[in-house]
Amino acid sequence: MERTGFEPFGEQLVSATDTPPRSRASKLLLRVGTGLFWSLVAAIVFARAAFFEPGVYDSFNHVASLAKNLLF
């Protein structure tokens, strides 16, 4: 048993040379999916930054303080 081919618990490790080569369509689909994912992440972050209202959660703090005063 080679030390490089197995992990400490005896499971055989899969090396990068054992995997079959990817097709051109697979690589393209992976890049398109990755690009779509990160563009959606960026759009959500920019939308949150553009439409952020600092006073939105003030009413929640008011309700929380009232509940705290009633319970304690």
Buried (B, 14 or more C-beta within 10 A) or exposed (E): EEEEEEEEEEEEEEEEEEEEEEEEEEEEEEEEEEEEEEEEEEEEEEEEEEEEEEEEEEEEEEEEEEEEEEEE
